[in-house]
Amino acid sequence: METSETRRDNANSLNPTDSPCVAVCSTLYDDICRGCGRTAMEVANWVFLDDDEKRGVWERITEQGYPKRKG
């Protein structure tokens, strides 16, 4: 079973420049993508975020159980 601590450790070990996109994009009901957990603004501005900002996004979304892949 994966805990929030494990998810946080995994987020810290990822290259923060890697996008959390899993090609399951949907912000139909609110501002949060159902695939990766980022806000629409985070998705749109990902290339402009520095590594610390990206790492912060990764930490938040992994604590929330994202990214979610089908299958």
C-alpha positions as CSV (number, residue, x, y, z in Angstrom):
1,M,0.0,0.0,0.0
2,E,1.3,3.4,-1.0
3,T,1.2,6.0,1.7
4,S,1.4,9.8,1.4
5,E,5.0,9.6,2.6
6,T,5.9,7.2,-0.1
7,R,4.2,9.4,-2.7
8,R,6.1,12.4,-1.4
9,D,9.4,10.5,-1.6
10,N,8.6,9.4,-5.1
11,A,7.8,13.0,-6.1
12,N,11.2,14.2,-4.6
13,S,13.0,11.5,-6.6
14,L,11.4,12.5,-9.9
15,N,13.1,15.0,-12.2
16,P,11.0,18.1,-11.5
17,T,11.2,19.1,-15.2
18,D,9.2,16.0,-16.1
19,S,5.6,16.8,-16.8
20,P,3.1,14.8,-14.7
21,C,0.8,14.7,-17.8
22,V,-0.6,11.2,-18.5
23,A,-2.6,12.2,-21.6
24,V,-5.9,11.9,-19.7
25,C,-6.8,15.6,-19.9
26,S,-10.0,16.9,-18.5
27,T,-10.9,20.0,-16.7
28,L,-14.6,19.8,-17.6
29,Y,-16.1,20.2,-14.2
30,D,-13.5,22.5,-12.5
31,D,-10.0,23.9,-12.9
32,I,-8.2,20.7,-11.9
33,C,-7.1,18.1,-14.5
34,R,-8.6,14.7,-13.8
35,G,-5.4,13.0,-15.1
36,C,-2.5,14.8,-13.6
37,G,-4.1,16.9,-10.8
38,R,-2.6,20.2,-12.0
39,T,-4.7,23.4,-12.3
40,A,-5.3,24.7,-15.8
41,M,-2.8,27.5,-15.1
42,E,-0.1,25.1,-14.0
43,V,-0.6,23.0,-17.2
44,A,-0.5,26.1,-19.4
45,N,2.6,27.6,-17.6
46,W,4.5,24.4,-16.9
47,V,7.4,25.3,-19.2
48,F,7.8,28.7,-17.4
49,L,8.0,27.2,-13.8
50,D,11.4,26.8,-12.2
51,D,12.5,23.4,-10.8
52,D,11.4,24.3,-7.2
53,E,8.0,25.4,-8.4
54,K,7.6,22.2,-10.4
55,R,8.7,20.1,-7.5
56,G,6.1,21.8,-5.3
57,V,3.4,20.9,-7.8
58,W,4.6,17.3,-8.0
59,E,4.6,17.1,-4.2
60,R,1.0,18.5,-4.0
61,I,-0.4,16.3,-6.7
62,T,1.2,13.1,-5.5
63,E,-0.1,13.7,-2.0
64,Q,-3.6,14.0,-3.6
65,G,-3.2,10.7,-5.4
66,Y,-2.2,12.0,-8.9
67,P,-1.3,11.4,-11.6
68,K,-4.0,8.9,-12.4
69,R,-3.6,6.5,-15.2
70,K,-6.3,4.4,-16.8
71,G,-5.8,0.6,-16.7
